[in-house]
Amino acid sequence: MNTFKNIIATKEEFASFRKEIGHPSARAAGKVISFIDEHCINFISKSPFLTMSTSDGDGKCDVSPRGDSPGFVTVLDEKHLFIPERPGNRRMDSAHNLIENPNIGLLFLIPGLGETLRINGKAYICRDPELLEMSIANGRTPLFGILVEAEECFIHCAKALIRSGLWKGESWPAKESLPSAPAMLAAHTNLPNQTAEQVEKDLQESYKNRLY
């Protein structure tokens, strides 16, 4: 960090910086509610994708994607929602973090909508049979899910998605220019006999046969 200039690292420096940036409007400051209301329920019911932010006991952070058909996240009441865990790579990063630190942050997206929904709170690994039964997909019952107790719920403006052009297909790069996930995995894992071609074959088999 010593080679970078103008790093803000203390409360005093941040207070001075805040004066320069300014303070949020009354609407931005007052938009947070402590429960899942009917507007949040409607948003979640139409969202097929979210990001889940957790951190371990030392504060090391992780963000993980979750996605399925719209409405795959179940709102149980005004304080709780349930996110079923579909088959993945079995690293269990988020679940491991929640054992050490229950704090969680969620960001819900709806394709074509610039605004996003943020929900922060506490979360726990949950194997309640009734909740798992409610979350069956493609004939498969999840082994567990994440039970979230909401503490903060608020809508986030669309500026980031407008600037990024995320939902504008005409702004997307050509497919042949995209990064190669198989090549990255082969290089990063550096396992014997794991070429990019073999990784690609394994990935496609997983996508075809092991989504649920």
Backbone hydrogen bonds, N-H to C=O, Kabsch-Sander energy under -0.5 kcal/mol:
donor,donor_aa,acceptor,acceptor_aa,energy
4,F,1,M,-1.7
9,A,7,I,-0.7
14,F,10,T,-2.3
15,A,11,K,-2.4
16,S,12,E,-1.8
17,F,13,E,-2.2
18,R,14,F,-2.9
19,K,15,A,-1.4
20,E,16,S,-1.2
21,I,17,F,-2.1
22,G,18,R,-3.0
29,A,25,S,-2.7
30,G,26,A,-1.7
31,K,28,A,-0.6
33,I,153,C,-2.4
36,I,78,E,-3.6
37,D,35,F,-1.0
41,I,37,D,-2.4
42,N,38,E,-2.1
43,F,39,H,-2.1
44,I,40,C,-2.9
45,S,41,I,-2.2
46,K,42,N,-0.8
46,K,43,F,-1.1
47,S,44,I,-1.1
49,F,109,L,-0.9
50,L,66,R,-2.8
51,T,107,L,-1.9
52,M,64,S,-3.1
53,S,51,T,-0.5
53,S,105,G,-3.4
54,T,52,M,-0.5
54,T,62,D,-2.5
56,D,60,K,-2.0
59,G,56,D,-1.9
62,D,54,T,-2.4
64,S,52,M,-2.6
66,R,50,L,-2.7
68,D,48,P,-2.0
71,G,44,I,-0.8
71,G,47,S,-1.1
72,F,69,S,-1.5
74,T,72,F,-0.5
74,T,82,F,-2.2
75,V,73,V,-0.5
76,L,74,T,-0.6
76,L,80,H,-2.1
77,D,80,H,-1.5
81,L,148,V,-1.8
82,F,74,T,-2.8
83,I,146,I,-2.5
85,E,144,F,-2.2
86,R,84,P,-0.7
96,H,92,M,-2.7
97,N,93,D,-2.3
98,L,94,S,-2.2
99,I,95,A,-1.3
100,E,96,H,-1.0
100,E,97,N,-0.7
101,N,97,N,-2.8
104,I,121,G,-2.4
105,G,53,S,-2.1
106,L,119,I,-2.9
107,L,51,T,-1.9
108,F,117,L,-3.1
109,L,49,F,-2.5
113,L,110,I,-2.4
116,T,156,H,-1.8
117,L,108,F,-1.8
118,R,154,F,-2.9
119,I,106,L,-2.0
120,N,152,E,-2.4
121,G,104,I,-2.2
122,K,149,E,-2.0
123,A,102,P,-2.0
124,Y,147,L,-2.0
126,C,145,G,-3.0
132,L,128,D,-2.4
133,E,129,P,-2.3
134,M,130,E,-1.8
135,S,131,L,-0.7
135,S,132,L,-0.8
136,I,133,E,-1.1
137,A,140,R,-2.2
140,R,137,A,-2.1
145,G,126,C,-2.2
146,I,83,I,-2.7
147,L,124,Y,-2.8
147,L,145,G,-0.6
148,V,81,L,-2.9
148,V,146,I,-0.6
149,E,122,K,-3.6
150,A,79,K,-3.0
150,A,148,V,-0.7
151,E,120,N,-3.1
152,E,120,N,-2.3
153,C,33,I,-2.5
154,F,118,R,-2.4
156,H,116,T,-3.4
162,I,158,A,-2.6
163,R,159,K,-2.9
164,S,160,A,-2.0
165,G,161,L,-1.4
166,L,161,L,-1.1
168,K,165,G,-1.6
169,G,167,W,-0.9
171,S,168,K,-2.1
172,W,169,G,-1.3
177,S,174,A,-1.8
178,L,175,K,-1.4
181,A,179,P,-0.8
184,M,180,S,-2.2
185,L,181,A,-2.8
186,A,182,P,-2.6
187,A,183,A,-2.1
188,H,184,M,-2.9
189,T,185,L,-2.6
190,N,186,A,-1.7
194,Q,191,L,-1.6
195,T,193,N,-0.9
199,V,195,T,-2.4
200,E,196,A,-2.5
201,K,197,E,-2.0
202,D,198,Q,-2.4
203,L,199,V,-2.8
204,Q,200,E,-2.4
205,E,201,K,-1.9
206,S,202,D,-2.2
207,Y,203,L,-2.8
208,K,204,Q,-1.8
209,N,205,E,-2.4
210,R,206,S,-2.5
